[in-house]
Amino acid sequence: MRPDPWPEAAELPAPIIMEQQWTQAVFLHWRIPEPVAASFMPPGVAPDNFDGSAWVGLIGFRMQGAGLGHGPGVPYFGSFTEVNVRLYSREPDGTRGVVFLSLDASRLAVVLAARAARIPYVWSRVGSRATFVGGRAGEPQGPARPTAGYSVRRFRSGAATDFDVVPEPDVEAADPLSVHLTARFGLHSRFRGETLYIPNAHSAWPLYRARLTRLDDQLVRAAGIEVPGPPESVLFSPGVRTQFGRPRVLNGAP
């Protein structure tokens, strides 16, 4: 059972805009200076720091069954693979969210609709993979462990990423940093001169530590951020079901 640090999501304002399932999520995170993150924040929000630093994430997952309201998932367009680069934001009242720098997906219609709402989707060739591995050659075969990985190749710029992890399902990640990076119930975005908060709600991620086995990334740099070396945090989740509520405008945002 996950301990108390996992916060409860606020009740979503009606109506429910969308439901979707996120599966096979891989989270890679680096510590970055606060001024770097601050330069990407929409008006009215600031970087949400942990341990004196801001954080940038490279996250891959499978979107499944996305549909409007409580309705069924939209065939074909409601299921796809996504890889995003994101930062973490905080309003003056303490409301926490994410700020997306890029979201790569292979469904062109989804990309065009999201970009019309000023959400920075990029049309790319995006792939996911899951395999099973056993022990080393010459050693007794232990229980098979899954691997999860994602790849992106952008059609226009050619920027790419390729990463794989081996989840450790016997090592739950419930430490304060892991909760800080994944207990996010909304996004902050800029639209028509205003800063919006789009809330979502879901139960606690079933969250585990993972071992990074491959990383060749250009997306974080393409977003305008340099990171030193391997990620400090590597996590995996089999997924959660989530709902999105009605957006609100931040009061006082210029």
C-alpha positions in Angstrom: 0.0 0.0 0.0 1.3 3.4 -1.0 2.1 5.6 2.1 0.7 9.0 2.9 2.9 11.2 0.7 0.7 10.5 -2.3 -1.7 13.4 -2.5 -5.4 13.0 -3.4 -6.5 14.6 -6.7 -8.9 17.5 -6.3 -12.5 16.8 -7.5 -12.7 17.6 -11.2 -15.0 20.5 -12.2 -17.8 19.3 -14.4 -18.2 18.4 -17.1 -15.7 15.6 -17.6 -14.0 16.5 -20.9 -12.1 13.3 -21.6 -11.1 9.9 -20.2 -8.1 7.8 -21.2 -5.8 5.1 -20.1 -2.0 5.6 -19.8 0.0 2.3 -19.9 3.6 1.2 -19.9 4.9 4.6 -18.7 8.6 5.2 -18.5 9.8 8.3 -16.6 13.4 9.7 -17.0 14.2 12.8 -15.0 17.2 15.2 -14.7 17.9 18.0 -12.2 18.2 21.4 -13.8 18.7 25.0 -12.6 15.6 26.8 -11.6 16.3 29.8 -13.9 16.3 27.4 -16.9 12.9 26.1 -16.1 11.6 29.5 -15.2 12.2 30.7 -18.8 9.6 28.2 -20.1 6.9 28.9 -17.5 3.6 30.5 -18.7 2.7 33.8 -16.9 1.3 33.2 -13.4 3.2 30.0 -12.6 6.8 29.3 -11.4 9.0 26.2 -11.4 7.9 23.6 -8.8 11.3 22.7 -7.2 12.4 19.7 -5.2 15.6 19.5 -3.2 16.5 23.0 -4.4 16.3 22.2 -8.1 13.8 22.2 -11.0 13.4 19.0 -13.0 12.9 18.1 -16.6 11.3 14.8 -17.6 11.4 12.6 -20.7 8.3 10.4 -20.5 7.1 7.7 -22.9 3.7 5.9 -22.6 0.9 4.3 -24.5 -2.4 6.2 -24.7 -5.3 3.8 -24.9 -9.0 4.3 -25.3 -9.1 8.1 -25.2 -12.6 9.4 -25.6 -14.8 12.4 -25.1 -16.6 12.7 -21.7 -17.5 9.3 -20.3 -18.0 7.8 -23.8 -16.0 5.0 -25.4 -12.6 5.5 -26.8 -12.3 7.0 -30.3 -11.3 4.2 -32.7 -7.8 4.4 -34.0 -7.3 8.1 -33.0 -7.8 7.4 -29.3 -4.9 5.0 -29.0 -1.3 5.8 -29.8 2.2 6.1 -28.4 3.4 9.4 -27.0 6.8 10.7 -25.8 6.9 14.1 -24.1 9.4 16.5 -22.6 8.0 18.3 -19.6 8.7 20.6 -16.7 6.9 21.1 -13.3 4.9 24.1 -12.4 3.3 25.7 -9.3 0.7 28.4 -8.9 0.9 30.9 -6.0 -1.8 29.0 -4.2 0.2 25.8 -4.4 -1.6 24.1 -7.3 0.9 21.9 -9.1 1.0 21.0 -12.7 3.2 20.3 -15.7 4.3 22.4 -18.6 4.9 20.5 -21.8 7.8 21.6 -24.0 7.0 18.9 -26.6 4.7 15.9 -27.1 5.6 13.6 -30.0 2.9 11.4 -31.5 2.2 9.6 -34.8 -1.5 10.5 -35.2 -1.5 13.6 -37.5 -5.1 14.4 -36.7 -4.4 14.4 -33.0 -1.3 16.5 -33.5 -3.2 19.1 -35.5 -6.1 19.3 -33.1 -3.8 19.7 -30.1 -1.7 22.4 -31.8 -4.8 24.4 -32.5 -5.2 24.5 -28.7 -1.6 25.6 -28.4 -0.4 22.3 -26.9 3.0 21.6 -28.5 2.4 18.3 -30.2 4.9 17.2 -32.9 4.0 14.8 -35.7 6.7 12.1 -35.6 7.4 8.4 -36.1 6.9 7.1 -32.6 7.4 3.5 -31.5 7.1 1.4 -28.3 8.5 -2.0 -27.5 8.2 -4.5 -24.7 10.2 -7.7 -24.4 11.1 -10.2 -21.8 14.7 -11.1 -20.7 16.1 -13.8 -18.4 19.5 -14.3 -16.8 22.9 -13.8 -18.4 24.4 -16.3 -20.8 25.8 -19.3 -18.9 23.8 -18.5 -15.8 20.6 -20.2 -14.6 17.6 -18.5 -16.0 15.8 -16.6 -13.3 12.3 -15.2 -13.6 11.8 -13.2 -16.8 11.6 -9.5 -16.4 10.0 -7.1 -18.9 11.7 -4.3 -20.6 10.0 -1.2 -21.9 11.3 1.3 -24.4 10.3 4.1 -26.8 11.7 5.7 -29.9 11.0 8.9 -31.8 12.1 10.2 -35.2 10.7 13.6 -36.1 9.6 14.0 -39.7 10.8 17.6 -40.1 13.8 18.2 -37.9 15.0 14.6 -37.6 15.5 15.0 -33.9 15.2 11.6 -32.2 15.2 9.6 -29.0 15.6 6.0 -28.1 15.5 4.6 -24.6 14.8 1.3 -22.8 14.5 0.4 -19.1 14.1 -2.8 -17.1 11.5 -2.3 -14.4 12.1 -3.7 -10.9 8.5 -4.7 -9.9 9.7 -5.7 -6.4 11.1 -2.2 -5.7 8.2 0.2 -5.2 9.0 3.9 -5.7 7.2 5.8 -3.0 9.9 8.2 -2.0 9.2 12.0 -1.9 11.0 12.8 -5.2 9.1 10.0 -7.1 5.8 11.3 -5.8 6.7 14.9 -6.6 7.5 14.0 -10.2 4.4 11.8 -10.9 1.6 13.0 -8.6 0.6 15.7 -11.1 -3.1 16.5 -11.6 -3.1 19.1 -14.4 -1.2 21.1 -17.0 -0.4 24.7 -17.4 -0.6 26.1 -20.9 -0.8 29.4 -22.7 -3.8 30.0 -25.0 -5.0 33.2 -26.7 -3.0 35.4 -24.3 -4.2 33.6 -21.1 -2.6 31.0 -18.9 -4.9 27.9 -18.5 -4.9 25.1 -16.0 -6.4 21.9 -17.4 -7.1 19.5 -14.4 -7.0 15.8 -14.4 -7.6 13.1 -11.7 -6.4 9.6 -11.3 -5.4 7.1 -8.6 -1.9 6.7 -7.4 0.4 5.3 -10.1 1.6 1.7 -9.3 5.2 3.0 -9.5 8.5 1.1 -9.5 12.1 1.8 -9.9 13.7 0.8 -13.2 17.2 0.3 -14.6 18.1 2.3 -17.7 19.7 0.1 -20.4 19.7 2.4 -23.4 19.5 6.2 -23.9 20.2 8.2 -27.0 18.2 11.4 -26.7 18.0 14.6 -28.7 14.5 15.7 -27.6 15.4 17.4 -24.4 18.1 19.4 -26.1 15.8 20.2 -29.0 13.4 21.6 -26.4 16.1 24.1 -25.3 17.5 22.3 -22.2 21.0 20.8 -21.7 21.2 17.9 -19.2 24.4 16.5 -17.7 24.8 12.7 -18.0 22.3 10.0 -17.2 19.0 10.8 -15.5 18.9 10.9 -11.8 15.5 9.3 -11.5 14.3 6.3 -13.6 10.8 5.0 -13.0 8.2 2.7 -14.6 4.5 2.2 -14.2 2.1 -0.3 -15.8 -0.4 2.6 -16.0 -3.5 4.3 -14.7 -6.9 5.5 -15.9 -7.4 9.2 -15.8 -10.1 11.9 -16.4 -9.8 15.5 -17.5 -12.0 18.3 -16.3 -13.0 21.8 -17.5 -10.1 24.2 -17.9 -9.9 27.4 -15.9 -8.1 30.7 -16.5 -5.5 31.7 -13.9 -6.5 34.8 -12.1 -3.9 37.6 -12.2 -1.8 36.0 -15.0 -0.8 38.9 -17.3 
